[in-house]
Amino acid sequence: MDILRLITAGSVDDGKSTLIGRLLYDSKSILIDQLEAIEKQSKNKLDGEIDLALLTDGLRAEREQGITIDVAYKYFSTPKRKFIIADAPGHIQYTRNMVTGASNSELAIILVDARNGVVEQTRRHSIIVSLMNIKHIVVAINKMDLVNYSEDVYNNIIIDYEKVADSLDLKEVKYIPISALNGDNIVDRSENLRWYEGNSLLNHLENVVLDSDINLTDARFPVQYVIRPQAAELHDYRGYAGKVISGIYKVGDKVVVEPSGIETSIRALEVGGKNVDETFALQSIVMHLEDDIDISRGDMIVHRDNKPTTSQEFEVLICWMGNVPFSKGKRYFFQINSQVVRSVVKEIQYKLDVNTLEKHYSPAKAELNDIIKATIRTASPVAYDSYNKLRENGGAILIDETSCVTVGACMIQ
């Protein structure tokens, strides 16, 4: 059974947490003790209803304010598929937290309040979805019960959002009218929305095809750990442990260690402690090479005839998440997969206006939640692919050298 990783995003009080609660509740993925707990906490218990948002709004501050602050992860499954779902904050000051949830997601649910339509946060979250290269998008038009399940309201929102989708080149967008509070079109088709001829939200999530999203062409294996057992019987054992982020490796393949460029071949492969002839994307493995080479954490092993770009200077799109402004000359740790190097900001090329998508060139600095394009130079070479080609080897983070806090999410161009 495969796993779908998804994120919900939208403006404040669009009903993201309630939607996730409804998915868990109607798919019968809530334990009895959980249900009893939220029944006791529900503000509207006197009305005979429970507050499903409490299933994800776990922090006390969230419950008191009625908003989502941190990214809350929930897990549930149906007979067809397992799901890992992240509830991203709607407040603009917590937009940076959405980047965290989106970084590993394969599908995004963007909620739109039927009463308000497409708003600034809808555009902001759509831009982040586009930048993070999430291919599968669902625009869930929520609170249809508050507009009398109007088909005209639904169609007008589609017209407005299609302008956003076209400007961001979003290809696969599915529109679904729902009421998370009442359960309309969440698990089953709703009689209140008879004019809607598509699938329910859960039915769509169960049937999204993900196989084509895994890159089996560009083999990339970042080394996370070098295994050298201190035991007499394993005196000559040297294995390179990590996760294959893309592609396929076979025993005997000619490979190159980047960024050094040293060539060798694969002598053996291990998965789960057993020797295998072939490994592929998303497997955690131990690789053995024919030659003794100076390899350490952060190096990348790739096929000789399919190598990434290796450079010390490159352009990146950055979602800035730091409270201290980003500016030319600032220094950060730059991390891509398991490689961490020192870096400096050479130039800020432009800042992106999230409302108009207009580019403001040569800004002096970037503030919290700004989206910018910059030139970064690293102290040593980095092996990378463009984010649009290979998300797994084109995404990176900037880390503050003093606090070691992640302050920027990068998409290498």
Buried (B, 14 or more C-beta within 10 A) or exposed (E): EEEBBBBBBBBBBBBBBBBBBBBBBBBEBBEEEBBEBBEEEBEEEEEEEBBBBBBBBBEEEBBEEEBBBBBBBBEBEBEEBEBBBBBBBBBBEBBBBBBBBBBEBBBBBBBBBBEEBBBEBBBBBBBBBBBBBBBBBBBBBBBBBBBEBBBEBBBBBBEBBBEBBEBBEBEEBBBBBBBBBBBBBBBEBBEBBEEBEBBBBBBBBBEBEBEEBBBEEBBBBBBBEBEEEEEEEEEEEBBBBBBBBBBBBBBEBEBBBBBBEBEBEBEBBBBEEEEBEEBBBEBEBBBBBEEEBEBEBBBBBBBEEEBBBBBBEBBBBBBBBBEBEBEBEBEBBBBBBBBBBEBBBBEBBBBBBBEEEEEEEEBEBBBBBBBBBBBBBBEEBBBBBBBEBBBBBBBBBBBBEEEEEBBBBBBBE
